[in-house]
Amino acid sequence: MSTVKSPIPFVDFDGLVDGTPERRQEIGDQFYKACREVGFAYIVNHGIPQEKIDGMFDYSKQFFDLPLETKRSILHPADASQHRGYSETGVEQAWKMYHTEEEFRELQRKNAREYYPDCKETYEIGKVGNDDSKFMKNIWLEDRHLAGLRPFSTDFFMNECRPLQMRALHALTLGMPNVSEHAFEEYHSYADNQMRLAHYPSRPWEEFESGEKGRLGAHTDFGTCTFIFQDEVGGLEVEDKRSGEYVDAPPVPGSIIFNIGDFLMRWSNDALISNRHRVKGPVRGPHDGPRPKSRYSVIYFCTPDKDKMIDTLPGTWSHEIPKRYEAISPMEFSKVKFEAINPVRGA
């Protein structure tokens, strides 16, 4: 287990698959406690070989090093809900999900270090099966530009991240009181998930220090859960619900960061926490050069089967604990959520 001090708990998955019933229950209890109290956890002994993770980062760096015109050949669709393809630096802005431009500019004027425009570029893919998922088609780069990206990312998505998703959801149900051990399985049969390669480019220090640029503003994730693979640069921060302050979630070798999404918080009758997080701008040190390092991350977003009606989990409500939500499909939830937090764009 890591010696890194963090308010984000570490959960060791060793024994989750082939351990004793007592060990499996111990893992489930620890994982549920982390997701109930913090909404985040470091997972160690997660089962994904380090060479696969390193390989995915290598391909990510090669992709973002390509000429802009090459990357523009696979642009993200204009429909913001279609999470596929390439988005240029500055196009996606987390603040647009929560504020009008006028509101954001006023917040930025008052505190530029807390409210800042995002500075990142991304490439997103989804489930591969007959070359597309149930709802969104992938947009692939031609092999002549970067041979090997497609098969490697497909393998990483389907054969590494997808099984980890199901192991983690199983661990969670083991720890949840009065919830069936297999409660999540039938609602995640499509693997209609999203993998994002993200690059936060280097910019002059002054742009970060003035608030002109940031990396990624505070937000929550919409789906079931998320797995975050960080490089050594770090910068991820998670909100401490007790103080309202943000705490570091530094990269820890051998670990993957897991967090609960908005849909799972609702599904669990608010027993689990979907917590706000962000990527802070770099802080200049006395020996740093004229620019900070670029940052890379790989994020695997997990979503329930979008067309299924999903009701609040049995076992999470009772006569003493009211049922807070009615059944909804993930597709409708995403639409309602998007329009509620940004009525200008949702109109």
N, C-alpha and C positions, 0 to 999 in steps of 0.2 A: 504494500500500500504506500502511496506517496506521502512524503513528509511536508508537502506544500500546505500551508495554513490557509484555509478558506472556509467561509460560512456555508459554502456549497458542499453537501455531503459527498463522500466517496462510497460507491457501492460495488463490491466485488462479485462478479457474476460466476466465479469459479464454483462449479458444482450445481449450477442452475439446471443443466441438461442431464447430467449423470450422477448427481450427488444423492445423498440420503434424503428421505422426506423431511427430516429435521433441518438439514442444510438448505434445501430448497425453500422451506418456509422462512428460515432466517433471512435469506436474500429477499424474498417477497416483502417481509415486514420492514426491512431497512429501506427498500426501494419505495414502498408506499409512504413511509414516514417522510422521506426526502421530497416526494412529489406533493404531499399534503402540506408540508410546512414551507418549502422553498419553491417548488415547481421546477427545480433543476437538480441534476446530479452528475457527478463524474462517474462513468462506468469504466471499470478496469476488468481485465480478463474477459473482454467482450467477444472474442472469437474471430475478429477480422485481422488477418496477418498484416504486420507493419509494412511489409514490402508492397502489399496491395494499396495501402494508404499512401505510401511514398510515391508509388507509380501514378496514382490519380492526381497527386499534386504536381508531379512532373509534366503530365499531359496538360494540366490546367495552365501551368506557366508557359508551355509551348504554345498553347492556344492564344493566350492573351498577348504573346509576343508577335503574333501575326500582324501583317499590315491591316490598318483599319478598314480599308476597302474589302479585304478578304472576309473579315468578320461581319461586315455589313451585308454580305451576300446571304447571311442566314439570320436576318433581323427578327426580333420578337414581333409577333403580330400586333397590329394596332389595338386590338381588343385586349385590355389589361388583364382580363381573367384567363387568357391563354398563356400559361407559363411555359413557353417553349422558345428556344432560339436565343439570339444575342441582343443585349441591351447596352447601348453606349454609356460611357461615363457621364454621370449627371442626369440621365433620363429618369431613372427610378428614384423617388424621393419619399422616404418614410413619413415625413411630416404631412404629406398630402392626404394620408389616410385619416388624419385627426384634425387638421386645421385648414381654413381657407388661407389663401396667400396673404391676405391682410392681417389675419390673426398671427400667422407665423412671423411675418416681418416685425410685428410689434413685440412678440416674445423674443425674437432675435435681438432687437434693439436693446431690450432690458438685460439680456444675458446671452451674449453670443457664444460663450463656452458651453452652454447647455442646449441651445437651439441653433442648429447649423445645417446647411444643405449637405446632403450625402454626396460622397465622391467615390463612386465604384462603378465597375462594369461587370456584367454577369453573362453566363451562358447556362441555359436550363434544358434538361431533357426529362422525359418521363418513361413510363413502362415500355418495354420493347416486347412486342408480340405481334407478328404480322406487320411490323414496322410502325405501329402506333398503339396508343392506349384506347380505352373505351370511349374517351371523350376528346382527347387532344393528340394531334399528330406531332411527332418529333420533326425537328428541322436540322438536318445533318449537314456538316461541312463535307465537301468533296474530299475523298481520300488523297488526292494529289496535293492538297494543302497541308494535311497533317495525317499521315497514314497511321492507323492503329488507334486513333482516338475513339472511334465508334465501337469497335469490339471491346476495348478495355473498359470504357465507361459503362457499356451494357453489362459486362460481367460484374463490375463493381456494384452497379445498381441492383441487379437481380440476384446475384449469388453471394453477395456479402452484406449489403445494407438491408435488403428485404428480409432475409432470415433473422438478422439482428432485431429488426422491428418486431417480428412475431415473438421472439424470445423475451424482449423487453415488456411487451404487452402482457404476455403470460406471467412474467414475474410480478407485474403490477397487480394482476387479479389475485395472485397467491396471497398478497398482503392486504387486499381490500376486504374489510369485514362484510360478511354476508353476501358476497358477490361470487358468481360462478367462475370457476377456474378458466373456463373457455368462453367467457362473456364477449370478448372482442373478436374472436376468430371469424365468425360468419359475416361480420361487417367489414372485414378487410380482405376479401377474397380476390379483388381485382388487382391489388398492388398498384393502384392508380396514384402513385406518388410522384414526387418531383425532386430531382437532384439539381442543385445549383452550384456551379463553379463561380467563385467571386474573387475579383481582384480589386484591391484598394490601392490605386497608383500613388507613387511618390509625387509630392508637390513641394514647393518651397515652404519652409517652416512658417513663414509669415502668413501664409494663407490659412493654415490651421490655427495659429495663435490669434489671429484677428476674428476668427469665426466665419471667414469667407468660405472655408471648406471644412467639412467634417468627414467622418467615415460612414457611420450608419446611425440614424437617430433612434430614439427609444420607441419600442413597438412590442406587440405580442404577436404570436403566430396563430393562424386561423385554424389549423387542422387538429389531428389527434395528438401528434408529438413530433419532435424534431431531433435529429442527431447532428451535432456540429463537430467538424474536424478542423482544428486550428493549426496554422503554422507557428513557428517559433516567435513571430513578432507580437502576437497577442493583441490586446485592446478590448476584448469582450468584457462587458460589465453587466451585472444583474442587480435589479432593485431589491434592497432589503425592505421587506414589507413592514417591519417594525419601525425603522427610522425614516424610511423614504429616501435614504441615500443609496447611491450605487456602489457596489463592491466589485472588486476585480474577480474575473474568472480566467485566470492565466492558463496558457497551454501547459499541460502536464504530459510528459512522454508516456505512451502506453495507454492513454485514456481517451474516451470520447465523451463530449458533453451531451446530455439528454435534457430536453425540456418538454413540459406539457403545453399543448395548444388550447386555443379557445373552445374548440368543439368538445374536446375531452373534459374540460372544466364543466361545461354545460351538461354533458352526458353523465358526469359523476355527481350531478346535483350540487356542484361547487365544493365537493369534497377534495378535489385536486385543484392546484393553483396554476393558472396560466400567467406567468410573471413577465413583467416588462424587462427588456434588455436592450443593449445598444453596443456599438463599437465606437469607443472614444477616439478622438484625434490623438496622434502621437505627441508625446511630451519631450521637448528638447533637453538633452543632457549636455554636460560641460565638454564632452569629447566627440559630440556628434558632428557630422559634416553638414553641408548646406541643405541637404534634403534628408528626410526620414526614409526608412526602408519601406518598400511596398509590402502590402499584406495580402495573403491568400487564405481562403477557406473553402471547404467543401461542405455543403449543407444538404441534408436529406430530409425533406418534409414528408410526413406521412398523413394520408387522408383516408377516411372511411369510404366505402363504396358510395359514390355520390347520389345514386338514384334510390337508395334504400331509406325507408322511414326508420328513424332511430329514436327510441324513447329513453327517458331517464332510466339509468341502470336499476333494476330491481335489487333491493338490498341497501340502496343509498338513501331511501326515504321511508318514512313510517308515520305512525300517529304522532310521534314526538318530533320528527324531522319532516316538515312539509315538502312535498314535491314541488319544485320551483318551475319546472319547464314541461311543456308538452312535446310530443313527438315532432320531429322535423327531419327533412333530408339534408345531408351535407351540402348539396347543391343550393337548396333554398337558404340554408344558414349562411353560406358565403355571400349570397346576394343580399340578404337582409343586413348582415353585418357590414358589408361594404357600403350600402346605402345609408345605414344609420350613422356610421362614423364619418362619412363624407357625402352629405346630401347634394353638394354642388356637382360632383362628378357622377353621383348615382342617379341624378335626375334624367 
